[in-house]
Amino acid sequence: MRVSKKKIFWGFMFLILIAGGIICKIRWKVWFYNRPEISYVLTNEPQRVILTFGNDGELSRNVSWVCGGVSKQAKLEYTKIGSGDTLLIDGSSKFLKTLGGFSYANWAKFKDLAYGDSYSYRVWNDDRASNWYSFTMQQDSTDHFSFIFVGDVQDTLHGKTRDFMENVRYRFPQTDFYMLGGDFIERPMNCYWEEAYRSVDSIAPSKPLLVSPGNHEYVKGMVRTLEQRFNYSFSYLLESEYKNNNVYSVDYKDATIIVLDSNRDPWFLFSQREWLEKTLKNSDKKWKIVMLHHPVYSIKGKTNNILVRWMFDPLFKEYGVDLVLQGHEHNYARMTNKEGDGKMTTPVYLVSHASPKGYRLKFNGKYDRFGTNNRFYQNIDVKGDTLRIQAFLENDSLYDDMQVVKNALGIQIIDRAQNIPEILEMPWLTGKKAKEFEQNAEKWRKRSLVQ
């Protein structure tokens, strides 16, 4: 008996629906479930003060903070140290209602900042003022700057990241700014926002923070949305959004620094790619540095993040991006682009994290170096023709060290970490997965230059 093509088609569609239903049931919590927020009440005092870059070039700065109570006028008061003059500037406020409570997000812009000057400031809501904080602007020079990169923070409540960040601040007091690779919070709840801020509370008011959105900053649904507190905490996003993409760029000394949002649903990535190409094409800076949450070349699986790779990586290579900073996969990994003869060149792709959580990795052969079961931070130093990347363990020992030298002779990658042993410790795996990890790690050790 012949079966018509129409019946075969509808039978096939029925099987797809059944399979889709089973997958949705298995993955429902991962894709759509948002854990209820714990109830909270914020005090009336200005709190969680964060200094960021602004939207008007390298001399612009914004400040954000939150408070509870009833609606109050937000103001920024500041003075150039030694001038004797004080400015009072009106800020903006936004009422934010969440499932656990409410707060007022506040933000303001500094005006007329100058190279090399130091400023003291505090923020107000009516008659309630914060403490005084201070910061110093960069010198008027394109020759030298440095910054700290930290991958996912994503700490538990009452976690250990504050000690980690305090140590970084102590080690590198002169760094210009900090870049955080997303998943700043564990979940979009007030208690985790408080925990995340506590981890950077001695840094955030005095050094600009640049933070890319991570998947843990998103509210799940048929269309995922960035948790509203994120944009107001990092208020440069309020003016830099492009076609519903949370993107940002700033020219700082001789570098263009770009922040992408790799968490967006696929149909948003086309317009984000459009913005990225326009930004790279318009840059005349020597160095181009990009930060996004998901690794372009995953260390968890070859097809992971494949849309991000298809959309962005060709532009990184076409327009000469030097360094790509990434998080999400909770290990350390460093990869260089390779020319036809195997010579290392740019972009350099860096995956890192500072979360107490560690994930399983697969030893992607494109990478040059891995590290597991540790927390890492990176000091990136740019001076003249050289961009130097140094990665450190939590105990401050040097784990990775490389230089990108770019001059009239071309691009040269200098790997200074060949005699630093790789740490490939067993993560939380047991049984068959643990055995598989050890076998793959041993294969990698034999392949690696470091035994």
Secondary structure, DSSP 8 states (H G I E B T S, - for coil): ----HHHHHHHHHHHHHHHHHHHHHHHHHHHH-----------SS-EEEEEEE-SSSTT-EEEEEEE-SS---EEEEEEETTT---EEEE-EEEEEEETTEEEEEEEEE--S--TT-EEEEEEEETTEE---EEEE---S-SSEEEEEEE-B----TT-SHHHHHHHHHHH-TT--EEEE-S--SSSSSHHHHHHHHHHHTTTTTTS-EEE---GGGEE-SSS-EE-HHHHHHSTTHHHH-BTTB--EEEEETTEEEEE--TTS-HHHHHHHHHHHHHHHHH---SEEEEE-SS-SS-SS-TTTTHHHHHHHHHHHHHTT--EEEE-SS-SEEEEEEE-TTS-EEEEEEEE-B--S--------TT-SEEE-SS-EEEEEEEETTEEEEEEEETT--EEEEEEEEEETTEEEEEE--TTS-------S--HHHHHHHHHHHHHHHHHSS--
